[in-house]
Amino acid sequence: MLSLQLSAQEPVLSLDSAQQQARQNYPLLRQQEVQDNITRLQLRNIKTNYLPQVELNGQATYQSAVTSIPIKLPNMDIPELSKDQYKATIDVKQLIYDGGATASQRDLQLAQQQAENQKTEVELYKLRQQVLQVYFNALLWNEHIAAREQMMAEMKQRKERLQAGVENGTVLASQVDQLQAELLKTEQQHFEAKTGRTAAYKVLSLLTGKDVPENTRLQLPAAAQEKSEALNRPELRLFRLQTDVLQQQSKLTGTRAMPKVSAFAQGGYGRPGLNMLENKFDFYYLAGLRLNWTLWNWRKDRTERAIIREQEENIQTQSDAFALNTRVQLQQQSSEIANLTGAIERDREIVELRTKVKNVSAAQLDNGVLTVHDYLTDLNAETQAVIAQRTHEIQLVYATLYYQVIKGY
């Protein structure tokens, strides 16, 4: 269930809950269940290799000549075979030994199942990154909205004071007009920020499969702590599983050179039967053992195993390249974290100074010794400093979380 914990005032959504629900809602997750069912059915078919195989066969022929004895004996009538012959048989075959082919087929099928399921995990990991990005975009929009609302509240308060001065004849009406124009501009920026937040919340609703209303409060998660430097990406596990599939294919190829032993039995009815000298319909049967052993196939198996080794080398190359690119990303992300950490330290000082300057400007404006233009310049500077500080703080949390995502944690 989506962790939209309803309080008395507003619902709350955490990042972990959003990612968990997005995973459960993602259509590709059902693909794993489908793949498991496919594997179960294929394994059932493979098991039938050890069960008796029964075939019904029929044949009717006409031949230009038949076997005959070119002599005549006194007092003995040797029958002549008919040129039209018929037979119907039931053949039963039982595999006794197949050189490990059936076991290798089973192992190959299981390896392919794991590889296919891991492909889904790779896509789900990309979904996790997408939810992380959208969630923090929404958090940033919320900070923009809060800063604009604070700025509008202060400008409205200042406007009321100036309006009173206009009515008393101590302030020019143009001063109020200038403040009103800036207020309208801020309201426009506030509207744009709300539009951006609305879009982010709608995307969250689509990804999670749950309605995320705009009054939902998004919890800012704690910054991630450093973990092991080892990579744990699902793509790397997929490369390993794909190598396992190739190794199982190589084992299956090797079983082709092994001897195959099976028992067989045949019961039939036809003309002639096993006794070729009796030209009549008769029942017959035979049973025995059969050995199949391919002694030479022009090194086809050896060539196929060589191809598989090349494919394994190709996968290893892809894995090494992916690991290298991932470590490059980690280095870049580490630099981003360091830059944001330093920026936040300076942001606190900048906000403190900008607030002091703006407060002085506000007092001077109230006393009529400062123009609205100069006051708005200081107010905008303070607002931008506050937005920058909050943006950097949120970006720092995002950067630490994304660093762990890049590593695979």
N, C-alpha and C positions, 0 to 999 in steps of 0.2 A: 504493500500500500504506500502511496506517496505521503511523505511526512509533511502534510499541510496541517500542522497542529493549530487548531483554532483556539485562539485566546478570546478574551472578552471583547477585544477591539479589532484584531486583524489576524489573518492566517500567516503562518511562518513556514518558509521553505529553506531547507539546508542543501548544500551542494551534494553531500553524500546521498541524500534522498532523491534528488533530481537525477543523479547519475544511475542510481539503482533502478528507479522507475523507467528511465529511458532505455536501459538494457532490457528490462522485462517487456517493454512495449515495442522493441525493435523487431520488425518482421523477420530478419535473418536469423534470429534466435531459434525460431521454429524449424529452421533448416537443419539444425543439429538433430532434432527429433526425427525428421524425415530421413537423414543420413543413417541414424541408428537403426531405423526400421529396414532400410535398404540392406544394410550389412547383415542384419538378423536373417533376412530372407536369403541372401546370398550364401551365408554360412549353412543354412538349412539345405540348400542345393548342393553345397560341397560335401556335406555329410552323406549324401546319397551315393557318393562314389564307393562306399563300403557296403552298400545294400545290393542285393541281387538285381540284375537287370534282365527283364523279360521282354522278348520280342516275338511277334507273330509274323511269319513270312510265308508268302505264297508264290508259286511260279508255274507257268504253263508254257511249254516250248514245242516247237516242231523243228525237226532237224532233217537234213538231207540224207543222212546215213546213220546207221546204228551198228552197234557191235554184233558180230555174227561169227559162227564157227564154220569155216569153209570146207567142212567134211560131213559126210553122212555115215552114220553107223547103223548096222542092221538091228532091227527090232528096237530102235530108239528114235524117238521124235524130239528133236531139239527145237524148242519154241523160238520164234523170231520176235525180237523186240519191236514195239510200235514206235513209229517216228514221232508221234505226239506223246509227250510225257508231262506228268503233273506231279506236283508235290506241295504240301503245306506243312510247315514246321513251327514248333514253339522252341525258341532258343533261350536258355537261362545261362547268364554269365555272373560269376562271383569273383570280384577282385580279391586277391590274396596279398599281393605285395606290389607296390607301385613306386618303390624307390624314394618314398617321402614326398611324392608330388602333391598328394591331398593335404598333408600337413603344411606344406609350403604355400599352397593356395589359401588355406585358412589364415596363416600368419600374414600373408600379403593383404588379404581382405581387411584384417584388423588394422594393419599399418595404414592402409588407405583411408579407413574410417577416421583414425586419429588425425591424419593430415587434413582431411576435409573439414573436420570439426575445428581444427586450429585455424583454418582459413576464416571461419566465422568469427573466432575469437579476435583475429586481426581486425576485422571490420568493426566489431564491438569496441575495440580499443580506440579506433578512430572516432567512434560515436562518443566515447568518454571525453576525448579532447574537444569535440564539438560542443558538448554540454558545458564543459569548463569555460570555453570561450564565450558562449552566449550568456552564461550565468554572470560572469564578471563584466560583460558589456552592460547588462542590466544594472549591476551595482554602480558602475560609473555613471550611467544615466541618472540614477537616483541621487548621486552626489551633485550632479549638474543642476538637477531640479531643486534640491535643497538650497544650494548656493543662490540660485536665481530668486527663489522665494524670499530668502533673507534679504537680498538686495532690494527686491520690490517693496518689502515691508518697510525698510528704512526710507526709501524714496517717497513712499506714500506719506509717511510721517513727516518728512521734510517738506513735502508739497503742502500739507495742511498748514504748516507754520508760515510758509511763504505766502500762501493764499490769504492768511490773516494779515500779513504785512501789506499785500496789495490793497486789501480793503481799507487799511489804515493809511494808505498812501505813502508807506515807507519803502515799498519794494515795487520794482517795475514788473508789469504783467509779463514781459518777455522772459523774465527769469523763471516764472511758473511754466510758461510754454516750453522753455528749453528742458526743464525737469520732466514735463509731461512727455515730451518726445523721447527722452531717454528711457522713461518708464515703459512706453509702448515698445521700444526696441528690446528691452529686457523681457517684457511679456512675450514677444515674438520668440526670443531665445528659449524662454521657459516652455513655450508650446512645442518648439522643435525638440527639446529634450524629452518632453512627455511623449511625443510621437515616436522617438527612438526607443524609449522604454516600452511603449506599447508593442512595438515590433518585436523587441527582445522577449517580452512575456508571451507573445503569441507563438514564437518559435519554441520556447520552453514548453508550452502547452502541447504543441505538435510532437515534440520529442518524447515527453513523458507520457502522453496519452491522457493527461488529466488537465482540467481547467485550472489555469494559474491566473486568478484575477489580479488586477493592477494594484489592489490594496495589499497584496501579499508582501510581507517583509522578508527580504532575502538576508540570510545570516552570512556575515563575512567570516569565512573559515580562518582558522589559525594558520600562520605561515608554516610550511612544511619544514621538518628538521632534516638535517643531513643523514643519509643512510649509506649503505654500502655502495661503493663505486661500481660494483659489478652490474652489468646490463641484464635486465630481465624482460626484454621486449618479447611480445608474442611472435613477432616476425622471426626472431632468432630460433625460437622453438619450432616454428613452422619449417624453417630450413633443415633442422635436425630430423624432423619427422619425414620430410620429403626424402632425405638421405636414407632413412630406415626403409621407406617404400622401395627405393632402388636396390637396397641390399637384399630385401625379400624377393624382388624380381630376379636378382642374380641367383639366389638359392633355387628358385623355381626353375630357372633355365638349366641349372646343373642337374636337376632330377631327370631331364630328358635322356641323359646318357646312361641312366640306371636301368637294369632289367625290370620287366613287368611280368608278374606271374598271376594267372587267373585260372579258375576252374570253369568248365562249361558242360552243359548237358543239352541234348537236342532230342526232341521227340517229334516224329513226323508221320505223315500218311501220304502215299502217292504211288504212282506207277512209273517205273518199277520201284521196289523198295531197295533195301541194301543188297538183296540177292538179285543181281542183274540178269540172271538166267530165268527168272520168273516174270513173265509179262502180264502182271496183274497188280491191282491195287493192294497195298499191304501197309500195316503199321510197322514202325521201326524206331529205334532210339540208339543214341551213342553218348558217351560221356568221357571226359578226360581233363588234362591240364594243358595250358597253353603258355608258352614263353615268348615274350617279345623283347628284343634287345637290339637297339640301333647301334651297330658297330662303327659306322662311318656316315657322317652327314656333311662332309666337306667343311668341317670346322665351323658350322653355323652357330653352334652354342658358344664356342670360344669368341666368335666375332660379336655376338650379342652381349656377352659379359664385358668385352672391351668397350662397347658403346655405353654400357651402364656405368663403367668406371669414369668415362669422360663426362657423363651427365652428373655424376657425384662431384667431380672436380668443378664443374660449372656451378653447382649449387654452393659449394664451399667458397668459391670466388664471390658469389652474390652475398653470402653471409658475411665475409670479411669486409666487403665494400659497405654493406649496411652498418656494420659495427663501427667502421671508421667514420662514416657520415654522422652517425648518432653521437659519437664522442666529439666531433666538431660542433654539433648543435649544443652539447652540454657545455663546452667551453664558451661559446657565444652567450648561452643563457647565464652562465656564471658571471660573465662580465656585465650583463644586464642587471643582475641582482646587485652587484657591487655599485654600479652607477646609481641605481634607485636608492640604495641605502645611503649613499653620500648626498643625494638630492634631498632626501627627506630631512636630513640634519640641517641643511641650509633653508629648506622650506619653512621650518618652524621659526627661524629668525626672521625670514622675509615677512611671514604673516604677522608676526608681532610688531615689526616696524611699520608695515603697511596699515595696520589697525591704528597705531598711534597717530600716524600722519592723517588718516581719514577722520579720526575723532577731533583732531585739531581743526581740520578743514570744516567739519560740521559745526563746531563751536563758532568759528569765524563767520561761517555763512549765516548762522543765527544772529550774529551781532552785526551783520551787514558789511563786513570788511573783506569778504571773499565772494567771488562770482560763482554762480551755479556751475559754470563750465569747469572751473578749477576743482570744485567739490566733486563733481561727477568723475573727473579724471582720477582723483584719489580713491573714490568709491569703487570704480572699475578695477583699479590696480589691486585693491584689497580683495575684491571678489575673485579676480583671476589668481591671486596668490593662494586663496583658500581652496579654489578648485584644483590648482596645481598640487597643493599638499595632499589633499584627499585622493587625487588621481594617482599620485606617486605611491601613497600608502596601499591603495588597492592593487596597483600594478605590481608592487613588491610581493604581496601575498600571492598574486597570480603567478609571478615569475618563479617563486619557490615551489609552488604546486606543479607548474609546468615543467620545472627541472626534474621533479620526480616522475612525471609522466614520460618525459623523454627517456629516462632510465628504465621505465617499465614497472614502477611501483605505484 
